[in-house]
Amino acid sequence: MPRPRDPRRDEAKKLWLDSGKEIKLVDIAKKIGVSASTIRKWKSQDKWDDDLKGSALKSNRSAPKRGAPKGSQNAKGNKGGGAPFGNHNAIGNKGGKPPPGNKNAVTTGEYETLMWDYLDDDEKELFETVETDPLYQIDITIRELSIRQRRMMKRIKNLEGGLTEPEKRVLQELKDSKDVHVIEKDGVQVKVPVKTSALVVTEIEETQYRKIDDIMNIEDALTRITNQLVKAIKQKHDIAKSYGEQSLKLEQMKANTEKTKVEITRLSGETMDDYEDDGFIEALGDAVEVWNDDADGSTEEA
């Protein structure tokens, strides 16, 4: 059975409201004979402040008056809301969300959705002429990575050529503190630079050692480019190998078909001249030549 409500609880609230929240909670506690902490708890649970705000609004003692003062000319000529009559601000705007295919949210373009209707003429021509052959694409990647690798090496050489003797010595010390570990990942050996904290250089000035930082950053990027190049070359080798295996399968199919043809002729007693050629052997031969040409081209480029 719940405890009955303490009548002093309402008495304390009435004392506080009647005083306009001027009376201290400690004084209320002394008057009704309870602790100050009990008064604070009652005030929080019964939300005395809300009752005080409500009574103030009802009595209009402190309620703010809305609207402009009497006699104000601020809104003269304003018929309320909307643009003036006859304006053309909203022509062509049907409201709601932006039209489909809009580029309002495009920032870098990395995840931009491509729609054929919104491609310009140059993009449509490029879209139709892009070579999708795997060997061609991997060749382009290898060439781009090789050029990028060479440019990085030239930048490193130019930066090292402009170093003074003290800078060269510090650079050599910093290089000695970074080891390159070779790990195998997905069947490919990858070089990973591992920095050690064995050597600490103190009081480095930004103007003096900026070139050293640039060289080390380029070397790290060069290591990543080299790893990408190794992966691309391995990928090209795998593609060329699959083309060669496909060519061997076609050759085997052609040989088996010839063998079957001879066996059928022998069993039926027909001569090879009487056997009707349906063009399948010739088609197989053309396919083999195509596969051989692709495989030879990929081998030369590799």
ChimeraX attribute file (.defattr): number of C-alpha atoms within 10 A of each C-alpha:
attribute: neighborCount
match mode: 1-to-1
recipient: residues
	/A:1	3
	/A:2	4
	/A:3	5
	/A:4	6
	/A:5	8
	/A:6	8
	/A:7	8
	/A:8	14
	/A:9	16
	/A:10	13
	/A:11	13
	/A:12	19
	/A:13	19
	/A:14	13
	/A:15	16
	/A:16	20
	/A:17	16
	/A:18	11
	/A:19	10
	/A:20	11
	/A:21	14
	/A:22	10
	/A:23	13
	/A:24	11
	/A:25	20
	/A:26	14
	/A:27	12
	/A:28	19
	/A:29	18
	/A:30	11
	/A:31	12
	/A:32	13
	/A:33	10
	/A:34	15
	/A:35	13
	/A:36	16
	/A:37	12
	/A:38	13
	/A:39	21
	/A:40	13
	/A:41	11
	/A:42	16
	/A:43	17
	/A:44	11
	/A:45	9
	/A:46	13
	/A:47	12
	/A:48	16
	/A:49	13
	/A:50	10
	/A:51	12
	/A:52	15
	/A:53	12
	/A:54	11
	/A:55	13
	/A:56	14
	/A:57	12
	/A:58	10
	/A:59	9
	/A:60	11
	/A:61	9
	/A:62	11
	/A:63	11
	/A:64	8
	/A:65	8
	/A:66	6
	/A:67	7
	/A:68	10
	/A:69	9
	/A:70	6
	/A:71	6
	/A:72	9
	/A:73	9
	/A:74	9
	/A:75	9
	/A:76	7
	/A:77	7
	/A:78	9
	/A:79	8
	/A:80	8
	/A:81	6
	/A:82	7
	/A:83	10
	/A:84	11
	/A:85	6
	/A:86	6
	/A:87	8
	/A:88	9
	/A:89	9
	/A:90	9
	/A:91	7
	/A:92	7
	/A:93	9
	/A:94	9
	/A:95	8
	/A:96	6
	/A:97	6
	/A:98	11
	/A:99	10
	/A:100	6
	/A:101	11
	/A:102	9
	/A:103	12
	/A:104	7
	/A:105	8
	/A:106	11
	/A:107	9
	/A:108	7
	/A:109	10
	/A:110	7
	/A:111	8
	/A:112	11
	/A:113	10
	/A:114	10
	/A:115	8
	/A:116	10
	/A:117	8
	/A:118	11
	/A:119	12
	/A:120	9
	/A:121	9
	/A:122	8
	/A:123	12
	/A:124	13
	/A:125	11
	/A:126	10
	/A:127	12
	/A:128	8
	/A:129	9
	/A:130	9
	/A:131	11
	/A:132	8
	/A:133	8
	/A:134	13
	/A:135	23
	/A:136	12
	/A:137	13
	/A:138	16
	/A:139	17
	/A:140	13
	/A:141	15
	/A:142	19
	/A:143	12
	/A:144	12
	/A:145	20
	/A:146	15
	/A:147	11
	/A:148	15
	/A:149	18
	/A:150	12
	/A:151	13
	/A:152	18
	/A:153	16
	/A:154	12
	/A:155	15
	/A:156	20
	/A:157	12
	/A:158	12
	/A:159	14
	/A:160	16
	/A:161	10
	/A:162	11
	/A:163	16
	/A:164	10
	/A:165	9
	/A:166	10
	/A:167	17
	/A:168	16
	/A:169	12
	/A:170	14
	/A:171	19
	/A:172	11
	/A:173	14
	/A:174	20
	/A:175	12
	/A:176	13
	/A:177	14
	/A:178	16
	/A:179	13
	/A:180	12
	/A:181	11
	/A:182	12
	/A:183	11
	/A:184	9
	/A:185	8
	/A:186	7
	/A:187	9
	/A:188	13
	/A:189	14
	/A:190	20
	/A:191	16
	/A:192	15
	/A:193	15
	/A:194	10
	/A:195	13
	/A:196	12
	/A:197	8
	/A:198	9
	/A:199	11
	/A:200	9
	/A:201	8
	/A:202	6
	/A:203	5
	/A:204	9
	/A:205	8
	/A:206	9
	/A:207	7
	/A:208	12
	/A:209	16
	/A:210	12
	/A:211	18
	/A:212	20
	/A:213	13
	/A:214	13
	/A:215	20
	/A:216	16
	/A:217	12
	/A:218	16
	/A:219	17
	/A:220	12
	/A:221	14
	/A:222	20
	/A:223	17
	/A:224	17
	/A:225	17
	/A:226	17
	/A:227	17
	/A:228	16
	/A:229	19
	/A:230	16
	/A:231	18
	/A:232	18
	/A:233	16
	/A:234	15
	/A:235	15
	/A:236	22
	/A:237	16
	/A:238	13
	/A:239	17
	/A:240	21
	/A:241	15
	/A:242	13
	/A:243	20
	/A:244	18
	/A:245	14
	/A:246	16
	/A:247	21
	/A:248	15
	/A:249	13
	/A:250	18
	/A:251	17
	/A:252	12
	/A:253	14
	/A:254	19
	/A:255	14
	/A:256	12
	/A:257	15
	/A:258	13
	/A:259	12
	/A:260	12
	/A:261	14
	/A:262	16
	/A:263	12
	/A:264	13
	/A:265	16
	/A:266	12
	/A:267	8
	/A:268	9
	/A:269	10
	/A:270	12
	/A:271	10
	/A:272	12
	/A:273	8
	/A:274	9
	/A:275	12
	/A:276	7
	/A:277	11
	/A:278	8
	/A:279	8
	/A:280	11
	/A:281	15
	/A:282	12
	/A:283	12
	/A:284	17
	/A:285	14
	/A:286	12
	/A:287	15
	/A:288	19
	/A:289	15
	/A:290	13
	/A:291	19
	/A:292	17
	/A:293	14
	/A:294	16
	/A:295	21
	/A:296	15
	/A:297	13
	/A:298	19
	/A:299	14
	/A:300	7
	/A:301	9
	/A:302	14
